[in-house]
Amino acid sequence: MSDNQVDPSGNTEAFRAFTRTGPEAEAPSKIPYLIGGLVAVVLIAVIVVLLVR
């Protein structure tokens, strides 16, 4: 079975074309990590306040 994707390291011309164009994937969003971190900080603050009382 033939492979439809060309391995850019297979030959010099394909590798040079790959490095010029770069990968086409977008960077994932960091918003979920930001929201998760904020929720964690709020939960820790609530626990500390309840323990201090």
C-alpha positions as CSV (number, residue, x, y, z in Angstrom):
1,M,0.0,0.0,0.0
2,S,1.4,3.4,-1.0
3,D,1.7,6.2,1.5
4,N,0.0,9.4,0.4
5,Q,2.0,11.7,2.7
6,V,5.6,12.5,1.7
7,D,8.1,12.2,4.5
8,P,10.0,15.6,4.5
9,S,13.1,13.9,5.7
10,G,13.0,11.5,2.7
11,N,14.8,13.8,0.3
12,T,16.4,17.2,0.5
13,E,13.9,19.0,-1.8
14,A,10.9,17.9,0.2
15,F,12.6,18.8,3.5
16,R,13.4,22.3,2.3
17,A,9.8,22.8,1.1
18,F,8.6,21.6,4.6
19,T,10.9,24.0,6.4
20,R,9.8,26.9,4.3
21,T,6.1,26.3,4.8
22,G,6.3,25.0,8.4
23,P,3.7,22.8,10.1
24,E,0.1,23.7,9.4
25,A,-1.3,22.9,12.8
26,E,-2.5,25.8,14.9
27,A,-1.4,26.3,18.5
28,P,-4.0,25.2,20.9
29,S,-5.9,27.8,23.0
30,K,-4.6,28.5,26.4
31,I,-8.0,29.8,27.7
32,P,-9.0,26.4,29.3
33,Y,-5.7,26.4,31.3
34,L,-6.3,30.0,32.4
35,I,-9.8,29.2,33.6
36,G,-8.7,26.0,35.3
37,G,-5.9,27.8,37.1
38,L,-8.2,30.6,38.2
39,V,-10.7,28.0,39.6
40,A,-7.9,26.2,41.4
41,V,-6.7,29.4,43.0
42,V,-10.3,30.3,44.1
43,L,-10.8,26.8,45.6
44,I,-7.6,27.0,47.5
45,A,-8.5,30.4,48.8
46,V,-11.9,29.2,50.0
47,I,-10.4,26.2,51.7
48,V,-7.8,28.4,53.5
49,V,-10.5,30.8,54.7
50,L,-12.6,27.9,56.0
51,L,-9.7,26.4,57.8
52,V,-8.7,29.7,59.4
53,R,-12.2,30.4,60.8
